[in-house]
Amino acid sequence: MSVSSDRVRRAWPLGNGTVLRERIVAAYEQPWRRYHDVRHLDEVLARIAEICSATTISAEQEEIVTLAGYFHDVVYRPDPSDGISNEEQSARLAEAWLSSAGLDPDVVTEVARLVRGTQTHDSAPQDVAAHVLYDADLGILAADPDRYAQYVRDVRAEYAEVPDQQFAQGRSAVLEFLLRRPAVFATPYGRDRWEAAARDNVEQELLLLRAQT
């Protein structure tokens, strides 16, 4: 058991749902995953807790965001099957598995909504739960240089079958979209602590990608 998978198990918010938890952990531990793996899940969950500790959010909302964190990449393929996005497939799985576990339908609906939103990371001004989840997911952009470099290598490895120029063009489009936003992060916590580092990391990566196009 890795350190990350151990922390992910201990952070599980549903004490009596260990079977469900293990199904989720197994999904993130699929051997072909390079970035969207259990380490990524561990980091997202840690950032959710970190942001929530500095944000006005109820205990119920934090539990919902945490569950959405577990499910946000439970399905991840570089080439999603049947043209259905990973986010949509992950949301559908959240609906099915959480409903089977007997969770309140309103909670299930909210978890699925948050998971679907990770496709764009866009959220309404007052949508605190979405702000927390999406900032936690994007927090890798503000990582220290060594971790960011590893993240870049791992993302490329997940798309190893995509030719370099095509990958560079697609990746550049995603990063440029993020930089065009008024702020990468939606929470005050994220903007205060991560915004500058994230923009610097992304700009440096873009310089390297543009050299490939």
N, C-alpha and C positions, 0 to 999 in steps of 0.2 A: 504494500500500500504506500503510495507516495505521500509526501507531506501535504501537497495540495488536495488530494482526494480525502485525506483524513480531516482537513479543515472544512472541506465542503460537507462532509457527513456531519460534523459537529455543528455546523451553522443551520442545519435543516430545521425549519420552523414548525413542522408538524410532527410532534413527538411520536405519534402512533402510526406514522406513514412511512416506516422504514422500507417496506417493499417498493413503494413508489420512488422513494429516494434512490434506492439501488438501481432502478431502471434508468433514472436520469443520469446518475453517475456513470453507468455503463455506456450510455450514449456518448458522453463526453470523453470517455476513455477509448473510443474506437481508434485502433492503431494508426489509421491513415491520417487522422487529424494532426495538424502541425501547430496552428495557432488557436483555432476554435476548440480547444481541448479543456481538460479539467483544470489546468493552470489558469487559463483565461476565466473559467467560471469562478475559481477561487478568488482571483483578483477583482472580478466584478462584484462578488458578494462582499468582499472586504471594503470596496469603495462605497457600496450601498450603505453599509453600517457607518462608515466614516462620514458620509454626507448627512445621513439621518441624524447623527449625533449633533450636528450643527444646524439642523433645519427644523422648522416647526412642522411636524408631521405626527399624526396619531400612531399609536402602537398597531392598530388595525391596518392602517395604510402601509406602515413599514413591513408588516408581514406579507401583504399583497405584493409590494414591490420586490421583496425578497423571493417570493414564489415566482414572480415574473423573471427575476434574474436567473433562477434555476432553469426555466423553460426557454429563455430567449434564443439560445442556439442549440436546443436539444436535437433539432434536425439541422444539419449543415452539410451541404454538398456544393462544390464549386459550380456544378452544372445541375441545378435543381430538376428533379424528375417532373415530367408532364408540364413543364413551364410554370409550375406553381412555386412561388418564392419560398426560400427556407423559412422566412418569418411567418408566412401563412401556414406552412406545414407545422411549424413549431407551435403556433397558436392553436391549431386544430388538435394537436396532440395534447396540449395543456387542457383544452376543453374536455377531451375524452378521458384522460387519466384523472384529472381532478374531479370530474363528475362521478367517475367510478369510485373514487375514494370518499364520496359523500360530502364534498364541500358545498357550502351554500352557493346556489346558482349565481347570485350577484357577485360573489368573490371570483368564481370561475370566469364570468364574463369580463370582469375588470382585469384579471390576469391576462386573459387572451388579448384584450384590447391593448394593453401595454406591450405585449410581445409583438403584435402586429406593427406597432409604432416604431420598433427598432429598424424597420426597413428604411425609414427616412430620418429618424431622430428628430422629427418636428413635433412640437407640442404647443398647446394653447397657453397663454400667459399665466393662467391660474392653475394649470395642471401640475401640481407639485409632485405627484407620484411619477408622472412621466418624466419630469425634469430630473428626478433622482435616478431613475433607471437609465435614462439615455446618457446622463453625465457619467455614470458608473461604467457604462459600456465604452464610451469614448475616452475615458481616463487614460488608457494606454498611450494616447497621443502625447501626453505630458510626461511620459516615463523618462528616467535618466538615459543618457546616450547609449549605454550598453544594452539595456532592456529594449529600448526603441529599435536598435539595430537588429536584435534578435527577433523582435516582432515583425519587422520588415522582411527578414529572411524567411520566417515561418509562413507569413502570408504568401510570399512568392512560391514556397514549396507546395502549398495547398493548390496552387494554380500552375503546377509544373508543366502540365500539358498545353498551356496557352503560350504561344510564341512571344518572345521578349517584347517586340514592338507593340503587339496587340495588348499585352498585359500593361505595358507602360502607359499606353493611351487610356485604357480603362481605369487604371489606378490613379492617374493624374486627374481624370475627370472627377473622381470621388473626392480627392484631396482639395482640388480647386473649389468644388462646391462647398466644402466645409469652411474654407478661408473666406468665401464670399459672404458667409453669414455674419451678422453684426457681432456675434460672439459664438465661439464653438460650444461653450457650455451654457446651460440654462439656469443653473442654480448660482446664487451669490457665492457659495463655497467654491464651486468649480471655477468660476470666473476669477475669483481672488487668488486661488492657489495654483491653477493649472493652465489658465488661458495663455499666458506669455510663453511658457515652455512648449505647449502644444503647437502654437503657431510657429515657433522657431523650428521644432522638429519637422513639421509638415513642409515648411518652406525649404528646408535642407533636403528632404526626400524628393521634393518636386524638382529641384535642380538636377539631381541624379537621374530622375526619370526622363526629364526633357532631353538629356544627352542621348537617350536611347531611341528617341522618336525623330 
